[in-house]
Amino acid sequence: MEPVTLGVEEEYLLLDAETGVPVPMAEQVRAAAGLEPLVDERELQSELLQVQIEVATSVCTRLEEAGGHLLRLRHAVGAAAEANGCRLAACGTPPRRGPVAAPVTEQARYRAMRVQAPQLVAEQLVSGMHIHAAVPSPEVGVAVLNRLRGWLPVLVAMSANSPLWDGQDTGFASWRTLIFGRWPVSGPPPAFRDLTDHRERVEALLGSGIISDKGQLYWQVRLSERFPTVEVRCPDVQLRADEAVMFAGIVRALVVTAIHETAAGTPAPTIAPEVMQAANWQAARYGLSGHLITAKGERRSAGDVVAQLIEHITPALDAAGDTREVISLVHRLLQQGTPADRQRRALAEGGLRAVIDMITSETTAP
């Protein structure tokens, strides 16, 4: 049987090469990258702010395929950025912010968001990665959502790559998680009884006017509107392309495991919403450097929870042929620390200049 298909979207910041301040060069960079013979313009997308650019892989079957697309796109967009006097940065938040708010991309949807929440939009200088994994039906997709909820905090912790804000260490490994959690429909999703319950609750949110479209369902995992997939959105964008590949493999294995549990009639775990919220906050605060809160509300070392995750998904990794690659990358992560840890080490050793250099060099590293 062929492995479940997947796709990856990554958001990047465009930084001034000297100061590290985000610069509104997205249109110029997209245009230059789109001229590359190896880049399809459908792979390049605009974002809310003009200091960001998003890329999307095509539908992939194997992890090396996704990794190849990400490296190709990072190199093409990175070269286009340098040609326009800026640098591509795969970090969840910028090392520092400029004195002027980043301009909004000129689309009606984004202008409406600025009217609704001006300060949130001004501070939405955050970049994540979204991993899509195919599900056989929306009904199964909802069952998968319910089974993925308990694993979201460890994914937040492992992917943490946004410790800095305004040139300072926030004390949080993933400050992006806190920033994104301020939108009205965000953070860990609720549990749903079934697809009908999901649809009714989404329609109620749309009817209330608090969100204008389903794209504003900023839950950390959601059903995709565009594709027959579950979309995991909680990870910060990763410094290196191979780290993104690791999360693609983990998420696909989580989804496959959840599909099998659904087919077997295994009940989804019951997680109290306050435990879910607290576990998410704890993961964003400490990354892998402290304790995490499990789906049962237990306080465990981060290493133990990562080990639980790997044990849970190993059969699915084996079936896809992903075990060796994913496990080796997880071991490297545990040895070297999260991208947030590496940013902090660079800050301690060489200040913000060293952080900016490290981020921009890692972003296009082979």
N, C-alpha and C positions, 0 to 999 in steps of 0.2 A: 504493500500500500504506500502511495506517495505521501510524504509528510504534509501536514496542514500548511497552506500557503500563508505568507506573512508579508508585511510591508512596514517601512520605517519612515517617519517624518522627523526632521531635525530643524530646530530654529537656531539661528546664529545672530550674534551682535556684530555690528561693524564699528570698529574702534579707531580713533585717531592713533596713528602709529607711535606718536611721542607721548601724548598725555593719557591715553587709555580711555578718553571720554567718548561715548557713543556719538557717531556722526550720521546725519540723515542722507545716506548715499545709496539707499536700497534700489531705487529705479536705475541709476547709472550702473550699479554692479549687476543687477539682473540683466540689463541690456547687453553689457559686455560679456557676461557668462553665457547668455543665449546665443552669442555668435560662435561659441566653441562648437566644432563639428561633432563632438562627443556628447553634447548636452541637448536634450529635448526641452523646449521651453515649458512643457507641462510639468517638468521636474522642478521648476523654480516658481515659487509663490510669494506674494506679498504678505506682509503681516500688519498688525494694528499700527505699529509705529514705523516711521521711515528709517529707523536705525537698525532694523532687523530684516532678515531674509530667511525664507524657509525652503527646504528642499524635501522632495519626496521620492523614494525609490519606486520602481515598478513592482508588480507582484512577484514575490520570490518564493522558491521552494526550498533552496538550501541556504544555510547561513553564509557560506563563502560568497554566494551570489549577492546577498544583501550587503556584505562587507565591501565587495567590489564596487557596487553602485555608490555607497557612501564615500569611499575614498575618491572615486572619480569626481563626484559632485563637490566634495570639499576642496579638492585641488583646483577644479575649474572656477568655483566661486572665490576661492582664496586668491587665485591669480587675477581674477577680475577686480577684486577688492584692491589688491596692490597696484594694479594699473590705474585705479582711481584714487590713489593716495591714502588708502586706509587698510586695516587689517581685519581678517575674519577671526572671530573669537567664539569658540564653543564653550561658553561659561553660562551658568544659570543666571547670574547677575553681573553687571559690569564692575570692574575694580573701583571705578569712581564715576560720578555723574557730573554732567556739565551744569553751568549756571542757568541755562535756558532749557525748558521742557522740550523733549523730542517731538517733532511735528507728527501728526496723525496722517496715515496714508489716506489719500483722497478717494474714499469710497463711502457711499451713503451709510452703510452699516457701521463703519468705524466712526463717522461723524456723529451718528446717533448715540453711540456708546460714550463719546466724549461729553455730549450734552447730559446724558444720564448720570455719569460718574466721573467728573473732570479730574479729580485728584487721583482716583484709581488709575485712570488712563495715563496720567502724567507719570505715575510710578510703575507702570507695567513694563519695566525694562527687564523682563525675565524671559529666559529661553528654556524650553523643555524638549523632550523627545516623545513621540507618540508611536506606539507599536501596535499594529493591526494584526490580528490572527483570525483566520476564517472560522466561522461557525456554520453548522448545517442549516440553521433556521433561527429566526428571531426568538422563538420560544426557548430553544436551547441556549441562545445568547443570554437571555435573562437569567436562566439557571446558572450559567457561567459567571455572570456578574456577582451573583450571591455567593459563589464559592471562591471568587478572587478577593473579595473584600478584606478577609483576614490577613492576606499576604501583602497588601499594599504598603503597610508601614515599613516592612523590611526592604521593599524595593526603594522607598524614599530614602532610607538610611544608606543603602548600598550605593545609590546614584548621586548622593549629595555633592553638589558642585557649585554652591552659591553662598560662601561664607562672608563675602565682602559687600558693603553698601556704603556709598559716599566716602570711599577711601578707608573705611574702618572695618575691623572684624566685628560682625554682629553678635558673635557668640553662638550663632546657629550654623549648623552644617549646611542646611538647605533653607536659606532665607526666602528663596523663590516660593517654597511651599507656603510660607506664611503670607506672602504678598498675594499669591493666587487665591488663598483661602478667604479673602475679603469680599469676593464677588458673591452675589446672592445665592447662586446655585453652584457650589464648589465643594472641594474636599472629598472625603470618602462618601460614596453614594449610599443611599438607604438600601435596605433589603426589600425585595419585591415579591409579592405572592406568586405572580405569574405575569405573562405578557400583557394581559388585559389590565392588571393593576399598574404595570409600568406605563402603558399608553394613557390610562386615565390620569395618572399623576403628572405626566409630562403635559398633557392637554390642560390640566388645571394651572400649571405654572405659566403656560402660554396665555391662557385666558386671563390670568391675573395682570398681565402686562409687565411683570417684573423681568421677564426675558422676552425678547422680540422674535427669536427663532431658536431652533433646537441646537444650533451651533453654540449658544450661550449656556448649554448644559455643561458646565465646567467640572463635572465630577471627575475624579481621578481614574475611573474606568467607566466606560459608557458603550452603548450600542452605537455603531457608526451609522450615520444617516446616508452616507454616500456609498458604502461598501457593505457586503455581507460579512461583517467582522465585528469582533469586540475590540475596542480601542483602549489600551492602557496608556494613561497620560500623566501618571505621577512622577516619572523620573525627570530629574534635571537633565538637560542636554549634557552629553559626555565629552570630556576633553579629547579623547582619542576615538577613532572610528571602531577599533576593535573592542573597546568598552561598550559601545552601542550595540555591536554584534552580540556580545555576551548577554545583554538585556533582551535582545530579540529572541535569543535561544531560550532564556529563562521564561519569558512571557509566553512564548508558543507552548512550552512544556506545561506551564500552569493551565493554559486554556485546554490543551489536549487532556490533561488529567481531570479537569473539571467536566469536560464532555463525557469522559468514561464514567465518572462518578454519577453524573446525571443519568446515563443509560442504565447504570446498575441500580438506580434508585437510592443511592446513598444520600441521606438528608444533608442539606447545607448547614454549616455551623451557625448557631445563633450567637450573634455578637451584639451586646448592648451598644446603642449609639454613643453613649458617653465614653465607653471604653474605646470604641473606634476612633473617636475624636482625640482622646488623650494619647492613644498609641501613635497616631499620625503626628501630633505635636512633639512627642518624645523623639520620634525618628528624625524629624526635621531639626530638632535642637542638637542632638548628639551624634547623628550619623552612626558609624560603627564604633565610636570611641567610648560608648557607655552601655547602658542597658536598654533593651527594647521591651515593649508591652505586647504580649501575645494576644491572639484572638480570644483566649480564655481569661484575659486580664492578668496574666502572670508576668512578673518582672523577671526577665532572663537576660543573660549576657548576649550582646549582639552576635558573637561568634556562634553561640548555641542556636540562635534563631536562624542564622544563615545555614547552619548544618541541618536544621529541621526542614528548611526550604529545599535544600538539595536532595535530601532523602525523599521528600514528597514527590519531586519531579523526576527522579532518576529513571524510572521506567519509561517515561515519555521521552526523555533525552536519549535513552538507549534506542528506542524505536525510530527516532529521527536521525540517528547517527551523529548526534551533537555532543555526546557526553564528554569526550576528550577535550574538545575546544572550550566548552563552557566551564568545565571543572578547572582547567588550567588557568583560565582568565579569572575565575573566582578566587583561586589560590593566590594569584598575583595581587588581586584587590585586597585580600586580607593581609598580605605581606607589606604592600606599599601604602595602604590606606586609600580612602576615597579621594576623588579629585579635590574635595574641600580640604582634606588633610594636606594634599600636595600644594594647594594654593597657600595654605597657612605656612608651610615650611618655606616656600619661596618668599613670602612676606617677611618672615623672621630673618632670612639669610640676606635678602637684598632689597627689601622694601617693595613699594608698588611697581617700580620699574621691572624688578625681577618677576613679579606676578604677571605683568602684561606680556613680557617676553616668553615666559613659560606657557601661558595660555595660547598665545598666537602660534608658537612653534608646535605645540602638541596637537593643535587643531588639524593641521595638515600633515602630521607625521605619518609615515607609511606603516 
